[in-house]
Amino acid sequence: MSTSGTSSKLTPQSRAQSLDALRASAEGEPLDVLVIGGGVTGAGIALDAVTRGLTTAVVESQDWAAGTSSRSSKLVHGGLRYLQMLDFNLVHEALTERDLLIKKLAPHLVKPVSFLYPLEHRVWERGYVGAGIMLYDTLASLIPGKRALPFHKHVSRKGMERLFPDLRHDAAVGAVRYWDGSVDDARLVSTLIRTAASYGASAASRTQVVELTKDPSGRVDGAVLKDLETGETFPVKARNVINATGVWTEETEALAGGTGGLRVLASKGVHIVVPRERIKGTVGLILQTEKSVLFVIPWSRYWVIGTTDTPWKQELQHPVATAADIDYVLEHANAVLADPLTRDDIIGTWAGLRPLLQPGTKEGTSSAKVSREHTVASPVPGLTVIAGGKLTTYRVMAEDAVDFALGEGAKARPSITTEVPLLGAVGLDVQQNWGRRYAATYGWTPALVDHLLHRYGSLLSDIVELCESDPEMAKPLQHAPAYLRAEIAYAVSHEGVLHLEDIMLHRTRLNYEVADRGVAALEEISQIAAAGLGWDEETRLAEVASYTARAEAEAAAEHDLDDAAAERTRLAATDVTPMTALSS
């Protein structure tokens, strides 16, 4: 597989070419690595493998990042809670990855965000919390080079009121202010996939593994794939298959037969979104709860508040927030807010499933590599499974998975991803310097330019090129003015969109950024998508109907008290599916 001239564009055509490359592996040279799962871990593995010079393909049964990796708290952080467990190595590892992302790998995607840790007691708590955050910053200081983020500061009550006026006066006597990072998780994943593709990886979304195949010795030697857009099934051969499917880990393991592998349970976490103007504050909050922590995170034009941690027993693909989830978040946020929030203040919600790695491995698993956060194992020869972990340390997880799959061969092909910036990182400062000129040319506000730089980095030049070709593209969407028309066209032409929901959930955040889940903007967005994807009117209307049904189902489920009832409501309301079939 040659990498010369490989494009970073993800399109229906590039997907078709990737599927052709997968088919060819069954008749000619097998792939070196087949990655199952298009979340942050699978995307990171694909990039790690292909940059080692390995022929690589990654497949995902839904859209890229459709599972956990688009439903996180959107933080890149070291994990303060691990200091309470005295796991200094894990915190240092996560802080190292945080700083690497901010300074080199993805400075456009990962941005500094500061938090107040409110203190209820003057003396002992300030000393205890201050010492913990001092250790947090000290571990970050051990990372070579210039600090990525400022050192923490102690804040008086007066200073706290200046930074967060809506914090109740009796909620805290002061605070400690510290810094971490925030990220649009879905964009991180799509950028990883595009970067991997730019180095020669084959990438196919909506492509499901329905069987893991074995050679006569019992070693996994490939898979049978199903193109979910056409229904076609076909075999693929690979020397190494890596399962990175998160909460679907055990389902994927089962395709190989046998009883070995990792145990993973799903836990649901819910976030609510409220308008930025509804809470007066310029920094975030981190609050201790009886179960874990609650974040109040400043993000763009709104606040993200969460999360919860409850067992999940329903189907894995479409978790939704229930009334009980929302009430829990509101209750804990309102405990410290001077002007309490109500359900009427909420403009959006999302629910995600954490893959909680259970201790040990199933009987028959031949080997395992364990850290506190993630495990890499081989239930049968030829199949590597990785589970657990956190978004911040995806790169380390990817390196561990590929090292494990290659075994002794990894020494000859070490990981180089600490030196591989993601698309949009190189040349970022150039586009930042051009931002003022773009604003003057197209009438964009400084906030809009910042929005574009945060999403695209140096790839902003691609957006500008679309606007130069068609000035209409430089205009905001009528019913979603935070986004340009060009961003929708670019999602279609470069970012692997196959369906309207891909745009609404993962290329933009309209599903939870506006109170109607973006339904009012569907007409304009679907027209742009139809022009780029070649949809006829029947297909376009089917896509609109499908997303509208999903939005209505999610809204209805938010009034149910428990997961089972919400699941019934969602299923009853969702009876429309998109009819798009890819053209070759």
N, C-alpha and C positions, 0 to 999 in steps of 0.2 A: 504494500500500500504506500504510494508516494505521498509525501506531504508538500511537494512543490506546488505553489499556486493554490493551495487549499483555501477556500473562502470561509469566513466566519459567519456567513449568512445561513440562518436556519429557515428553510422554506419547504413547501410541499415537494418541490423538486429535489432539494438536498436530502429530504427524508426518503424519497423514492430511490435516490442513488445509494443511500445508506442501506436500505433494504436489499438492493441488488448486491452490495458488497457482502451482506450477511448470507444471502443465498449462495453466492459464489464460494463461500468458505466450506460449504458442504461438499463441493465437488473438487475443490482445489486445495490450496494451502489453508489450514485452520487459522483462525484468529489466535493471537497470543492470549488475549484477555477479553472475555465477555462479561460486562457488568450488568447486573439486573437491579434496576432501581434508579430513578432519576430525581432523587432528592439531593440534599447537599452532600451526603456521604458518597452516594453513587457518582455524582458529578465530579467530586473531588478525586475519586478513584480513577475515573476516566482520564482526567487531566494528568494525574500522577503517572498512570501507565503509559499513556501515549508519549509523554515527554521523556520517558526512559527509552524510547525507541521501540516500543511494543505495539504491534497491530492491535487496535482496541476498538470495541464497539460498546455502546451503552444503550439499553432499551428501558422504556418506562411505559406501564400500562395505561397511565392517565397522561395529563399534561405535565411538563416539567415542574417540579416543586408542588404538585397538587396535594400531597399529603402533609406530613408534619412540617416540612420545610417552607411552607408558606403560611404557617399558623403558629409561629413562635411568638415570644415576647419581643422579638426583633432587637435583641441586645447581643453585643459582642463583649464578653466580660470574663473576668478571672474567676468569679464565683466566691463572693465573700463568705458564703455559708460553709465552704470547705475548710476555712480557717478554724471554724469551731470544731471540725473533725481532726484538726492538726495535720491535714493533708497538704503540706507545704509544696511538695513536688507537683501535685496536680494543679494548684493555684498558679505556681510559677509557669508551668507549661501553658495554661490557658492565657495568662498575661502575656507570655511570649508571642503566642499566636495573635492575640488582640493587637499588640503593637506592630507585628509584622504586617497585618492587614491594613492598619492605619498608615503606616509609613511607606510601605512598598507595594504590597500585592493588590490592594483595592482602596486607595485613599479617596476615590470618588464615591464609593459605596458605603464605606464605614466612616462614620463621623463621631467626634467627641460629643458626649452628653454628660452633664453633671447632675448629681443627685444630692439632696439633703437627707441625712440620717437623723431624724428628730430625736432629741434626748428628753426624757421625762424627769430625770434626776440630775441635780447639778454636779455632784462630786463624783461618786463612784461610777456612774454610767458614762460620764464624759471620759474618765480615765480608761474604763474598760473598752468602750467602743473606739475611742481615739487610738488606743494601743493596737486594736485589731486592724483598723484602717491604715495606721502607720506601718504595720507589718505588710499589709496589702501593697502599699506604695513602695516599701523597701524591696519586696520581691520583684516588683516591676523595675526597680532601679538596678537590679543585677543584670538586666538585659543590656548587651553592648550597644553603644551609640547614644544619640540624643534621646531624651525622654519623649515619648509620644504624647503624653498627657500631663497636665499640671499636677503638682503635689496637692494632697488634701489640705483643707483649712478648717479650723474651728470657727464657728459662727455664733455670735451672740443672739439673744432674742431679737434685738433691734435689727441686726443683720439678716436674721431669718425672715422677719416681717418684710424687709425690703425685697428679698429674693422671691418670697412666696407669700404675698399679702393675704391670700385666702386660707392660710393655715390658721386654725383656731388658736387664739392667744393662750388658752389653757391646755393646748395639746402638747406643748413642749417648752422647755426652758432655754433651749438653744439647739444647735445641730452641728454635725460634722458634714462638710461638703467634700465630695470626692468625685472622680471622673471615671467613666467607662466609655464604651462605644455603642452606637446604634446602627442598624443596617436594615435595608429592605431585603428581607430574607429571600423572597421569590426572585428578585433581580440578581442577588448573589448567585443563586442556582443557575438561572438562565445564562448569566455571564460566564460561569464555570463551564457550562456545556458548550457555549459558543467558543470559548478559548480552547477547549479540548478539540472541537471540530476544526479550529484554525490550524492545529498541529497535525491533523489527519485522522482524528477519531471519527468513526461512524456513529451517528446519533439518530435514534428513531423513537419518538413519543407515540403513545397510543398503540404500543406493540407489546403484547403480553406473552410471557413465557408460560406455556401450557404443559410442558413436559421437560424434564431433564434427562438427557440420554446418556447411556454408558457404553463403553467398549467391552469386548469379551472378558477383560480382566475385572470388570466392575468399577472402573474409573469413570467419573463423569467426563464426557468428551464433547458436550454441547447441549443443545436444547431444541425444542420445537417451539417456534414462535407463531403467534396469530396476529395478523394485521387487523386491528379492531376497526379500521376504516373500511376495509373491503371484505373481511371475513376469511381471507386466504391464510392458510397455515403452511409452514415450510420449515425444514431443518436448518440448523446452523452448527458449525463445529468450532470448538475452541480448546486450546491446551489448558486454559484455566478459566473457570467460571466463578465469579464473585457475587455473592448474594448480599445486597445492601438495601433491603426492602423495609427496614424499620419495623413498624407494627405488623407488617405482613411477613416477618422473618420466618415464623414457623410454617406458614402456608407454603412459602417458597421452598423451604427445606424438605417438606413432605413430597414435593415433586420428584425428589431423587430416590424415594423409597427409604426404608429403614426407619430407625427410631432415634438416630443421633441428632445432635445440633444444639442450638441455644434456645433458652426459654425466654420469651418476651411477653410482658403484659402491657396492655394499653391503659393509660391514665389520661383523663380529659382535662385540658386547661382552657379556660374561657377568658377573653378580653372584651372590654366594652370601649367604645369610642365616643368622646364628647367634643364639642367645638372648643377651639382654643380660647375663645373669648369667655367661655362659661366659667373658667377657673383662672383667677389672677395669679400668675407665677411665671418665672423665667427659667426655672430649673425643675428637675424631677424630684420625686420623693421615693424613698424605700421604707416600707413599714413592716414591722414584725407582726405576724398574725399567729393564732394558736396552732396553725398547721405549717406555715412556711413564711413567705414574704409576699407583700403586695407592692407592685410598682405603679407609680403615677408618672408616665413618661411623656415629656413634650415631644411631639412629632409633627412637623410641618404645620398644618392648619388646625390641628386638633390634639387632644390628649388621648393616650392609650392607657387603660387602667386594667390591671390583672396581675396574677392569674389565680385560677382555682386548681385543685388537684383531687379528682374523684375517679374511682374505678369506672371503666367503660366495658360494657358487656354487649353492646349492639354491633351492627355491621360497621366496618372500619372506614368506609370510604367517605361518609358524609356526616361527621359529628356536628351537632348544632348546640347553641346555647339555650338552656331552659330558663324558665322564670326563676327557679331556685338558684341557678348559677348567677344570674344577673343580680338578684337580691343580695347574694353573698358579697359580690364585689362592691355594690353600692353601700352596703352596711359598713364594710371595713374602710372604704374611702371616706364616707361621711363622718366616721369617728374622728377625723382630723380636719375636715373642711369646715370653714366658717359658714359657708353658704351651701347647705347640703344639696346633692344631686338627686334628681328624680328620674324615673324611666323616660319622661318626656324630653329630658336632656340628651338621651342616647341617640346618636345618629347611625351607629353600626355596632356589630358584634362579630366575633369569630370564635370558633372552637377548634382546637387541635388535639391530637393524640400523641402523648409522649410514649416512646418505646422504652419501657422500664425493663432493663436487663435483670433477670433473676439469677441468684447465685448458682454457681456450678454449671455443668453441661449435662445434656441427656446421655444416657448410657449408650455406649458405642462410639462416642465422639473421640477421634484418635488423638487430637492434640488441641491445645488452646493457648492463646496468649492473652493475659489478663491485665487490665489496669482497673482502677476503681470505677472509671466511667464507661469503658468499652471493652469488649472481648472479641477476639478473632479466633475462629475455630474451624476445624475441618471435619464435618460429620461423615463424609465419604471422600475417598481420594478424588482429586480434581475439582472439588467444590470447596470454596472458602466462604465462610459466613462471618459478617461483622455486625454487631448490634450494640446499642447503648450509645454513650457519648453525648456530645452537645454541639450545637452549631459552631461555636467558637473554635473548637478543636477539630473541625472536619478535615483539615489538611494532615494533621498527625494521624487521624484515623485512616485516611486514604493511604498514607505511607505505610502504616502498619499492615493494612490489608494486602497491599501489593507485595510488600516484603514477605509476608507469610505465604502468599500464593506461590511466589517464585522460589522460596526456600533458599538453598545455597546459591542459586542463581542471582539472588538480589545483590550479592556483593559485587558482581560484575556490572550491574545496572542499578546503581543507587538512585534514590529519589533526588530530584533537583527542584522541586516545587517552591522551595524557599527563595529561589532566584527567578521565578516565572510570574511576572505581573499579569493580572487579568486584563482582558480587553477594556480599554478606557482609562487605564492607569498611566500608561506611557504617553507623555505629551499633555497631561492634564493641565499643567501650569500654562501651556501655550493657549489652550482654549479658555482658561480663566482670564488671561490677558485680552483675549478677543471678545470676552463677554459684553463689555460696555459697547463695543461697536455693533454687536448683534442686537443689543437692546435698542440702540438708536435707529438701526435699520428697520427693525420689525415692530417697534413700539412695545417691546417686552419690558416688564417691570424688573427691577433687581431681584425680587423674590422669584419670579419666573425663571430668570437666568440661573439662579442658585438651584432651583428645582431641576432644571435640565442638566446642569453640571453634576448634580448628585446622582442622577439616574444614568447618565451616559458618559460622564467624564470626557475624555478626548474624543469619544465617538459623537459628541455634539456636532462635530463637523458634518456627520452624515445627516443629522436633522436639518442643519442649515442648507445642505445641498438639496434636500427635498423642498425646502421653502424657496430656494432660488429657482427651482424648476417650476414650481406652482405657488405663487404668493398666497393662495387660499390656505395652503398648508400651515402658514405662519399664524393663522388665527386660532384662538381658543375654541374649544367645543362650546356650543351654545348653552347646553345644560350641564356642562362639567368644565367650567372655565379654568380649572387648575391644570388642565391638559391641553396641548395643542393638537390640532388635526394631524399634524405631521407625526406625532407620537403614535397615533393609531396606525397610520400608513407604515411607519417604521416597524411596529410590532408585527405587521403582516409580512413585510418584505425582508426582515432580518432576524426576527426573534421566535420563529417557529410556531406561530399561531395556526391552529387548524380549525378552531371553533370560536364562536363569539364569547363563550364563557372564559376562554383562555385570556382574552383581553380584559374582561371585567374583573376577574379574580386574581390574575397573576402578572399581566403586563402593566396594568394599572391597579389601583386599589379601590376602584369605584364600588365594589361590592359592599364595602363597609365605610367608605369615606363620606358618603352622602346618604341622607335619610331614606331615599327611595331605592337604595342599592344600585343606583345608576340607570334605572329603568327609563327615566325621561330622556337620557342621552342615547338610548339604544338605536333610534332611527338614524341619527347622524353617524354613529359609530359603525352600525351594520352596513350602511351605504359605502363607507370608506373600505371596510373589510371586504365587502362583495366585489368592489372594483379591483382590489388587490388579489383576491383568491379566485376570481372568476365565478362567483356564485350567480345562479339565475335568481329570479325574484321569488320563486317557490322556496328555494333553499334559504334565501335570506330571511324570509318570513318564518320559516321553520326554526332557524337559529334564534330569532327574536322571541318566538313563542317558548322555546326551550329555556332560555335564560330567564324570561319573565316568570315562568312556572317555578323555577328554582328559587328565585327571589321571594316570591309569594309564599312558597313552602317554608323557607327559612324564617320569614317574618311570623308566620302562623305558629311555628314550633316554639318560638320564644315565649309564648303564653302558656305553654304546658309546664307542669311542675317537675316532671322527671324525664329521664332519657328515653324510657320505653314509650311514653305517651308522645314525646316530641318526634320520635322515630316514626310512629304511626301517622302522625300529622304530616310529616314531610313526605312520606311515601304516598299518602292519599292525595296530596296536592301536586305531586310531580308525576305527571303521566304523559309529558311531551318530551320527545328526544330529538336532537338535531339529526338531519338526514344527509348531512354532507358526506360525499364520497370523494376521495382525492382523485384528481386527474394525474396521469403519469407525466 
